[in-house]
């Protein structure tokens, strides 16, 4: 099994269309999909994000970090939320992503989440992270 992140990305237009959907209807639609993933035993985590207008950007392109309010001005696609699923293959992750209840114009990027076992196990930082994950019940 491998973990994959399904990254939900929307445009201003698709986000506006989603906001037209009654909140209770959106909760029910997403809830049914989430329940399906839970029953299948693949859901690890899922979160939606607050309105991008409430965000803060820390820009490291200069000598010192610059903090500004709101999303990037030239952003055409906004990161709206994510799922982390534990499935047998990238193909299975794609099949789950294709079933996401998303509005027209939304995209879903799928990226594998490497396991800590894939990193050098004799590295002191990996040893510390493994110990922390064990202490917190993540391993």
C-alpha positions in Angstrom: 0.0 0.0 0.0 1.1 3.6 -0.7 -0.2 6.9 0.4 -1.3 9.4 -2.2 -2.4 13.0 -1.8 -5.3 14.2 -3.9 -4.8 18.0 -4.1 -8.0 19.9 -5.0 -7.4 22.9 -7.1 -10.0 25.3 -8.3 -10.2 28.5 -10.4 -12.0 31.7 -9.3 -14.9 30.5 -11.5 -15.1 27.0 -10.1 -14.9 28.2 -6.6 -17.7 30.7 -7.3 -19.8 27.9 -8.8 -19.2 25.7 -5.7 -20.2 28.6 -3.4 -23.6 28.6 -5.2 -24.3 25.1 -3.9 -26.2 25.1 -0.7 -23.9 24.3 2.2 -26.0 21.4 3.5 -26.0 19.9 0.0 -22.3 20.2 -0.3 -21.8 18.6 3.2 -24.0 15.7 2.2 -22.3 15.1 -1.1 -18.8 15.3 0.4 -20.0 13.3 3.4 -21.2 10.4 1.2 -18.0 10.3 -0.7 -15.9 10.4 2.5 -18.0 7.6 4.0 -17.4 5.5 0.9 -13.7 6.0 1.3 -13.9 5.1 5.0 -15.8 1.9 4.3 -13.2 1.0 1.7 -10.5 1.5 4.3 -8.5 4.0 2.1 -9.1 7.4 3.8 -6.2 8.6 5.9 -7.0 12.4 6.1 -9.2 15.0 4.4 -9.4 18.7 4.9 -10.8 21.7 3.1 -9.2 25.1 3.4 -10.6 28.5 4.3 -11.3 31.2 1.6 -8.0 32.2 -0.1 -8.7 35.8 0.7 -8.0 35.0 4.4 -4.6 33.6 3.6 -1.1 34.9 4.2 1.8 34.4 1.9 5.4 34.1 3.0 7.6 34.8 0.0 11.2 33.6 0.1 12.3 35.1 -3.2 14.3 37.9 -1.6 17.0 38.1 1.0 14.5 38.1 3.9 11.0 36.6 3.9 8.3 39.0 2.8 4.8 38.5 4.3 1.7 39.6 2.4 -2.0 39.1 2.9 -4.1 37.0 0.5 -3.2 34.5 -2.2 -0.6 35.1 -4.9 -1.9 37.8 -7.2 -1.2 35.8 -10.4 -2.5 32.5 -9.2 -5.0 31.0 -11.6 -5.6 27.8 -9.6 -6.1 27.8 -5.9 -5.4 24.9 -3.5 -8.7 24.3 -1.9 -8.2 21.1 0.1 -6.8 17.6 0.0 -7.4 14.0 0.7 -4.7 11.5 1.8 -5.5 8.0 0.8 -3.7 4.7 1.3 -4.2 2.5 -1.8 -2.4 -0.2 -3.7 -1.3 1.9 -6.7 -1.3 5.2 -8.5 -4.0 3.8 -10.8 -6.3 3.2 -7.8 -5.6 6.7 -6.6 -6.6 8.0 -10.0 -9.9 6.0 -9.8 -10.7 7.5 -6.5 -9.9 11.0 -7.8 -12.2 10.5 -10.8 -15.1 9.9 -8.4 -14.5 13.1 -6.4 -17.7 15.2 -6.2 -16.1 18.3 -7.9 -17.6 21.2 -9.8 -16.7 21.8 -13.5 -13.3 23.6 -13.7 -11.8 22.0 -10.7 -8.7 19.9 -11.0 -7.2 17.2 -8.8 -3.4 16.7 -8.7 -2.3 13.3 -7.4 1.1 12.9 -5.8 2.5 10.0 -3.9 3.6 10.6 -0.3 6.9 8.8 0.3 7.1 6.6 3.4 9.8 7.3 6.0 11.1 3.8 5.2 12.3 5.2 1.8 14.8 7.6 3.5 18.3 6.6 4.8 17.5 4.9 8.1 20.9 5.7 9.7 20.4 9.5 9.2 20.1 11.2 12.6 17.1 13.3 11.5 15.3 10.3 10.1 15.9 8.5 13.4 14.5 11.5 15.4 11.5 11.7 13.1 10.8 7.9 13.3 11.0 8.2 17.1 8.5 11.1 17.1 6.2 9.2 14.8 6.3 6.2 17.1 5.6 8.3 20.2 2.6 10.0 18.5 1.2 6.7 17.2 1.9 7.4 13.5 3.9 4.3 13.0 
